Amino acid sequence: MALLVFLVGPTAVGKTALSLKLAPRINAEIVSCDSMQIYQGIDIATSKPSIAERKIVPHYMLDVVSPGMYYSVSDYRKEALKAIREILNKRKTPLIVGGSGLYFKALLDGIFDGPSQNQALRENLYEEAKLKGVDFLYKRLESVDPEIAHKIHPHDLRRIIRALEVYYLMGIPISVLQKRTESLTGEYKTIIYGLTRPRGELYECINERVDLMFDQGILEEVKRLRLTKITPIAQQCLGYKEISAYWEGKITLEEARELLKRNTRRFARRQLIWFRRDKRIIWINLDKNTDLSGLAEKLADQIKEFSNSAI
């Protein structure tokens, strides 16, 4: 039975750096598990692996669609599975790397056979959220599907709208449909590593990453994106709203920088909460003194042992 290796964790924790050292040691190619790195042209804001890094290890599921196109979790799962099979056909190991909990769970545990997106309905729901607030839609979701509402953050507009969309189109709560899924664990052996750092150190990494984004040109990237029509989902990318507020003259440049740092820290906390619920994850605590090359060697030995025992 083929083996899949997952490397997950919050933004800026060090997933990319470790994956680039681990992949050659386990004969792997990388499948991105990031809901924003799929978009073409959103490079700096998503801290997308550089061209040089992609030459070190082949990457899949980057730059998949234009930010003006809608792309669902279901679309991601179908394409990621194709990538995984392509890697396996090369007799290599798929290394799935990312911090998007929803994409991770959908890929690993399957996704229900729900309805396709209804563009008109979605636009109406987004307009309602704009006029009446996200809380208004969340309370409506609580009334029709309290089980799924309990699992969704009250400010996660994307998932709230999808849950309402499914309910309106099928008349069945999404929580019921989600139980009709097919997991990868029946087809593949899986080992899942999660990365974390001391909170203060993680926040320092996030602050440094945001400063680097400004040095790399995130202002111009967002300015360019604002000249095109991008979907409300793509607009949820960290940096888009904060930098847009600066370009609209609502806040200063320094305020935009600090707001992005704060929102990224909050996002990292939500990511950790999501992943901590999954008891299958083997957690690895990093710190400033961690030798990533040594850690990669250790993990490679563990993965080899697990793979051999799984035969």
N, C-alpha and C positions, 0 to 999 in steps of 0.2 A: 504494500500500500504506500503510495507516494506521500511525501511529507511537505507540509506548508509551515513556514516559520513566520510569526507575526512579531512586529516591534511597534508598540503603541506608547502613548503618553502625551502629556500636555505640550503645548507650543513652547519652543525655545529650550526644551529640556536636554536636547542633544541627540535626537533620533537620527537625523541625517548623518552627523559625524560618526556615530557608532555603526550605522548601517553600511557606510562606505568601507569601514574596516572589517566588518563581519562578512559581507557578501563574498569577497574573494576567498575567504577561508572556508566557506561552505559551498563554493561553486554555485553562487546564487545570482539571480537578477531581481531587480526591485520593482514591485508593483506599488504605486502610490495609493494611499488610502486617505486622501485629503479632498474634501468637498469643494475647495476653492482652487486647488492647483489644477483641476481639470480645465479651467478657463484659459484660453489663449490671451496673452497680453496683460494678465494680472500676475506679474512676476515678482516685483519687489514687495508688494503688499502681502503676498502669500509665502515669501521666503522660499520660492521654488528652487530646487537644486539647479546649480549653474550648468552651463554647457560643458564646462571642464569636468564637473562632478559626474555628469551623465556619460562622459567618455570613459571614466574610471569603471563605472558599472552601468549597464543598460537599464533604463527606467521605462516603465509603462504607466499609462493613465495620467500623463501630464499633457497639457495643451490639447485636450480632446475636442472641445467645442468653443465656439465664440461665446463671449459673455452675453450676447444678445439672444442666445438660444436657451430654451428651457431644457434642463437635464435632470432627470429624476434619479432617486436611489436605485430604482429598478434598472435604469439604463446603465448606471455604474456597475451594478452586480453582473449584468450580462457581459459587458466589455471586460471587466476585471477577470471573470472566469475564462474568457477567451485568452487573455494574457497569461493566466496561470497555466492553461493547457499548452500554450505556445512555448513557455519556458520549460515545462516538463518534457515536451517533445524534443527539446535540445539536450535532455538528460541533465538539466540543471535544477536548482531548488528555488521555488518562488519565495521571496522575502517580501512580505507585505508590511509596508511602513507608513504610519500616519497617525493623526490625532483626531480624526473624525469618528466619534463613537457610533453614530448612526450608520455610517458606511461600513465600519468594522463589523457591527452586529448583523447588518443586512447580508454582507458577504459571507460571514461565517455561519450564521444561523438560518439564513434564508429569508425570503420576503414573500408576503402573501400575494396571491394572484388578484390584485386589486384593479380598479379601473384606470384607464389612461387619464392623463391630465385633461381637465376641461378648462381651456384658456379663459373663456368668458366668465365662468364661475370663479376662477382664481382671481381674476382682475376685480370682480365685484367684492370679494372677501378682502383683498388688499385695500380697496378703497374704503370699505367699512372700517378696517383697522386704522386707516389714516384719519378718518373723520371722528370715530368714536373711541379709538384706542385699542391696544392689544388686549387689555383686561376684559373689554366687552366681548371679544371673540372667545377668550379663554373661559369666561363664565358660561357662554353658550355651549362650548365643548363639554364643560362639566355637567351640563344638564342632559346631553345626549349620550355621552360616553365617559362617565366618571372614572372608569378604570384607566383609560389611556390618559385622561387629563392629569391623573395623579403621577404619571410617569414623565410628563412633559413639563419643562420649565415654563412658568406663566408668561415669560417674555420671548419664548421660542416661536416667533410668528410663523416661520416656515412650516414647522411640524403641526402647529395648531391648524393652519389652513389646510394642510394635507388631510388631517384627520376629519375635519369638517367636510372637505370635498368628497372623501370616500363615503361618509355617512349620507350626504345629500344625493350622491349618484347611485348608491346601492341600497340605502335604507338599512344598512347593517353597520354596527359600530366597528371601527378599525381594530379595536382590541379583540374582537371575535375573529376577524379575518386573519390577524397576525398569528393565530395559533395553528393556522393551516400552512405551515412552511416546511421547506426541505433544507436540512442542515448539511454543511460540507463535511461534518465530522463522520458521517456515514461513508463518505467516499475517500477521505484523506485522513492521515494522521496529522495532528496539529500541535504545535508548541507555541505558546504566547508569552512574550516577555513585555513587561511594562516598565518604563523608566520614570523615575521621580528624583527630585532633589530636595534639600532643605528649603522651606518656603522662602526665606530671605534670599538665598542664593538663586532660586528660580526667578524671583522677581528682579534680581539684578541682571540675570541673563536676558529677561524680557526687555528691561530698560535699555540694555546695550543693543539688542536687536532693533528696537524702534529707532534709536539714534542712527544705527547703520542704515536703516531704510531711508531716513532723511538724507543721509550722505549719498546714497545710491540714486536718489531721484524720485521718491514716492510722490512728491508734489506734482511733478510733470506727468507721472503715470496716471494719477487720478484725474488731472486736468484733461488728459487725452481721453480717458474713459467717459468723462462727463460730456464729451462732444458726440458720443455715440449712444444709441439706445441699448442699455443693458437691463437684464431682467431684475425684478425685485430680489430674487434669490442671490444673484451675483452682487447686488448692492449690499448684501449682508457681510461681505468681506471686510474684515477688520482693516480700517484705514480709509475706506471709501467715504463713510459718513463724516468722519472726523476731519479729513482733508477737504471734503466738499464744503463743510461749514466754514473753513478758512477761506476758500475761494469765493464764497458768498459774502464774505465780510462780516460774518457773525461772531467769529472769535479770532484771536491773534494766532500767529504761527506758533508761538511757544505754548499757548493754550491747546492748540491742536495736537502738539507733540505730547503734552502731559495727559490729555484726554485719551489719546491712543494707547499710551502706556497703561493708564488705569483700566481701560476697557479690555486690553489684552490680558492683564493680570486677572481680571474677573473671569474672562473666558477660560484661562488656564485652570482656575478653581473649578469651574463647571466641568471641564474635561476630566479632571481628577475624580470628581464625584461620580461621574458616569462610569469611568473605568474601574473604580474601586468596588463597584457593585458586582463585577464579574469575577467570580472566585477561580476561574480557570487561569487567570493571569499570574505569572511568576514575576514578582516585583524585584527590581534592581535599583538600589539607592546609589545615585551618583553624587559626587561632590567635586570641588575644585581640584582635588588631588587624585582623582580617578585616572588611572592609566587606561585609556580607551583601547589601545593595541593589546594590552594584557587582558582586558575584559573580553575583547573579541575572541582571543585565543581560548579563553575559558569557556565562553558560550559555544564556540565551535566544537569543542570537545564534548560538551553536554549534548549538543544537537546530534553529533555523530553517534553518541552512546544511545540517545533516545531513538534515533532512526534504526539502529541495529536491533534494538530490543523490540521495535515495532514490527519487524519483518515476520 
